Amino acid sequence: MLYRIMPKTGDRLSILGFGAMRLPIKDKCIDEERATSQIRYAIDQGVNYIDTAWPYHAGESEPFLGRALSAGYREKVKLATKLPTWLVNTREDMDQFLNSQLERLQTQTIDYYLIHALNGKWWDKMQQLKVMDFLKTAKTDGRIVNTGFSFHGQLDDFKRIIDEGTWDFCQIQYNYLDEEYQAGTEGLNYAADNGLGIIIMEPLRGGNLGNPAPPLQIEKLWNQSKQKRTPAEWALRWVWDRPEVTLVLSGMNEEDHINQNLSVANKAYPKSLSEEELEIVHRVALKYCEIMKVSCTGCEYCMPCPEGVNISGCFDIYNTLHMYKQTMPSIYTYVVRNNGILSGNPSYASQCTQCEECLDKCPQELAIPDLLEDVVQDMEGKGFNEITAKVKKTLTNT
């Protein structure tokens, strides 16, 4: 495992962090035995940074980690969690959430505490509620060690938040498709110039960049490189190539993925990609932009939808349809996932009523209702009723 130093703290952090937002599921809940084994295995292999948040896994991620990091594992890692800004309405709320998180995580202190999902609007609200006073107090009394924020907004607001606050680190979305999105490369450089440690989320853009069977156009570009790598390794190495990056979070939930990421993290030195390799990545990014329909990362901040629409799930299949051009398999998958037989409630894109509640919640600022209409046109048109009948017969044996 390679390590990098957090600039303001001196902490030696593994370049690979374990994100606890997409843990393995069993019977609609965290598969606790499997997830615990995965996290402890990663720690045993050198991972020393674990990231969670109040809403992950419908509020179950933090309590789960409290149990998973028992038996001496808590002492082996730096633990990060986040203040849920959208639920905070008073200065007192901040202390209540933090104290509850300490209890849920079964710890005396949070090593890296973030103000969650900031943009310009939420930052203004947090300032009015005296968030910096809260962070200073919590640092002084030992409940937290390092202060930071995760960001989903415009570049100007990102710079303003850095200028107006006192931070040890920040967390931004960054991958080879998002160089000019949200904070982007300019924001990354700005944070580094101000001495902040930089945590990267969504290096694989919700898993899309790590697909082991990329579209043919993408595969042809990767094959032009003399150095053969998996799509996931290309994406991770591209981020780790930046020396400004302290560590990269990966929401790993498959044993194979964990081992693959650990393998890459053992050799991903900064500035180790050649100019030729970087040019190939750039061409891949341009090609993805041509074929990808919706820039959804699957974070599910838009959920729950009041009408029950499986928003990110619909977009995931919609993107797959257009990237792989497999119409019938995609529609079958769409019906199986969203007909409600397995989940208990239908969740089709056509259930959207254009209430627009999701718009303010989306970190990617997607026009979700309009995009769901596109999903309906491509997924719920010709052949949809016939496939629905077949799927229902198969699943219900009637």
Residue, then its C-alpha position, 0 to 999 in steps of 0.5 A: m500500500l502506498y501512502r501520502i501525507m495530509p498537508k496540515t495534519g501530517d497524517r500518513l494516509s493510505i492512498l486508497g480509502f474505503g467508502a461505506m456508502r455502497l456496502p454489500i446487501k442481503d435481504k435489503c439490509i447491509d450484509e453485515e458478515r460479508a461487509t465486516s469481512q471486507i472492511r477488516y480485510a482491506i484494513d489488514q492490507g494497509v487501508n487506514y481511512i474509512d469514510t461514512a455519513w449519517p444517511y448512508h444505507a438509510g442511516e445504517s452505515e454508521p452503526f454498522l461501522g461501529r460494530a465492524l471496527s471493534a476488536g481493535y480495528r478502530e485504532k488502526v484507521k482514521l474514521a471520517t463522517k459528515l454533518p448532514t447539512w440539510l437536516v441542520n436548522t439550529r446551532e444546537d442541531m450540530d452538536q446533537f448530530l455529532n454526539s449521536q454519531l459518536e455513539r453510533l460509531q462507538t468512538q470517542t472522536i471523529d478523526y476527519y469530520l466533514i460538513h456534508a454536500l456543501n454548495g453555495k446555498w448550504w454554505d450560506k445557511m451553515q455560516q448563519l448557523k455558526v458552523m465554524d464556531f461549532l467546528k472550533t468547539a468540537k475540535t477544542d473538546g476533542r470530539i473531532v480532530n480534523t475539519g473539512f467539507s465535501f462539495h457538490g456545487q459551482l467552482d466559484d462557491f468552492k473557492r469562496i468556501i475555502d476562503e471563508g472557512t478554516w479547513d484541514f481538508c476537502q472532498i471533491q468529485y474528480n475523475y477523467l470525465d469531470e475535469e471541468y465539473q463542479a470543483g474540477t481541476e481548477g478547484l483541486n489546484y486551488a485547494a492544494d495551493n491553500g494547503l488543504g488535503i484533498i480526498i477524491m470521491e467518485p473516481l469511477r463515476g458511480g462505477n461506470l468507468g470501471n465496467p470490465a466490458p466497456p463499449l467497443q469504441i472505448e475498448k479500442l482506445w484502451n487497446q492502443s496503449k502499450q501498457k494493458r490495464t483494466p478500465a478501473e485501473w486506468a481511472l484510478r491511476w489517472v486520479w492518483d497521477r495527480p500529486e495534489v490528491t491525498l487519497v481516493l475513496s472507493g465504494m467497494n462491495e465485491e471481494d474481487h474489486i477490493n483486491q483489484n483496487l488494492s493491487v493498483a494502490n500498491k503501485a500508483y505513484p504520482k506522475s507515473l503515467s506517460e504523456e502518451e497514456l494521458e492522451i489516451v485517457h483524454r480520448v477515452a473521456l471525449k468518447y464517453c461524453e459522446i455516448m453517455k446520456v446521463s451524468c448520474t453517479g448513483c449517489e442517491y441524494c435525490m432519494p427517496c422520490p415521493e412517487g417511488v421512482n428508482i431514479s439512479g437505477c433508471f438512469d443506470i440502465y438507460n446509460t447501459l442501453h445507449m453505451y452497449k446498444q442492447t435494447m431488449p436486455s436493457i428493457y428486461t433489466y429495467v422491468v425486473r428492477n422496477n416492476g415491484i415484484l421483488s422490491g415490494n413497490p413499482s419504481y418506473a420512470s413513468q411514475c414521475t409527476q414532475c414535482e421537481e423535489c429532486l432538483d435541489k437534492c441532486p449534486q450533479e444538478l441534473a434536470i431529473p424530471d426531463l431526463l426521466e421522460d427520456v427514459v420513459q420513451d426509450m424503456e417503456g415504449k415498444g415491447f415494454n408490455e410484452i416483456t413486463a408480462k413475461v417477467k411477471k410470469t417468471l417471477t411469480n410462476t403464474 
